Amino acid sequence: MIYQRSSALFAEAKKYIPGGVNSPVRAFKAVGGEPIFVKRAKGAYLYDEDGNQLIDFISSWGPLILGHAYEPVINAVIEKARKGTSFGMPTEIETQLARLAVSMVPNIDKIRFVNSGTEACMSAVRLARGYTGKDKIIKFAGCYHGHSDAFLIQAGSGAVTFGSPNSPGVTQGTAKDTLLADYNDMDGVKTLVQANSGEIAAIILEPVAGNMGCIVPSEQFVHGLRELCSQEGILLLFDEVMTGFRLAKGGAQEALGVDADIVMFGKVIGGGLPVGAFAAKAEIMAHLAPEGPVYQAGTLSGNPLAMSAGLAMLTELNTNPEVFSSLDNKTKYLHEGITTVLEERGIAHQINRFGSMLSVHFCEGPVVDFASSAHGNNDRFKKYFHGMLKRGIYLPPSAFESYFLNDALSYSDLDKTIEATRHCEF
Ligand code: KE4
């Protein structure tokens, strides 16, 4: 693999863009080396600026569940662009996507579109606070809900990589209203709720975590949260930016059989263009401006191009739900193949998987929360990442991320990935 052009482009980018990237996780800080600049992509393959072809396991961090440059999505965007790109006025396609999303996801009557997962989670928390009249929220160490101040407390994803989960710039005034618990620790949540009785507006979580690697909730935890929230008048917020329209048509609520009070989306719902969303029953959403007093807005929210990509994507998933079982089977096949190879090589590891989310942890014990995820052997992960990269496999450049399979991946691609694992120098 050669990377001269990527390296030159990175040097140029750093002159004008902080760190040369527009999102820190792209910078390879967690694995070392320089980021690869991609020129184009199609299906399961990335083609970088040096002409290398790579099998892609991040799918733009989740959105491209059907593979890159999926024809129906591309055609929808091109067709829509010819009619204008943005109006600042309502358009029919926003209602078409809203109606489809509401028909696919349980427990929601209405949905508001924004431009990112961060905006969706930030707005959902404001709505929960406005609806309940309470200030505090509980989040879980290692969960990432975007870069809004209230969430950068022991956050996952890129915030972990930089070893500063409590980012500078987040005030104590903000931090005091964000209470921290450990994922899968129901007793710890109960203690926190009792100590702050009557003050908690919401508990927010990734229903299947993906930002400390993939971590699956225990039945006792996720059902326990539902019961506790119902008892205490706390809203349960499912951050489904990763899991929404990936784990099932109805996302994690359907896959886990647990009802949330507010659900947030991103990634897949935009088909690769900037879309976030948050949704709930009509009674809660009625508190949102302009119907109710909780303010939230956005110049490009519901942007027609983004809506057209999202509508094409969700239409495909809604009419071909067998994609979800196809993705699950491919992820299971990859899981089993990598396990076989690493066991043959006597390399201590844990693989967590749920649906088409998967992560490989180089450690002995089970990975059930942020602390156990952080125990992974990061040096070994770095060698794994680069060993796979030089064999044409592009994995998430951090141990604190999930793989995102797309359905354009063939079993031959998966066999190549498994075989590459066999030859990595750890
Ligand atoms: P965005 O604002 O990046 O669209 O979404 C924030 C967000 C919210 N909730 C969850 C569960 C998420 O995973 C994310 C964003 N995910 C990261 C990857 N771990 C996006 C990659 C990046 O930061 O560039």
Residues whose N, C-alpha, C, O or C-beta is under 5 A from the ligand:
A	BS01	KE4	S23 V25 W61 S116 G117 T118 E119 Y144 H145 G146 S157 E206 N211 D239 V241 M242 G266
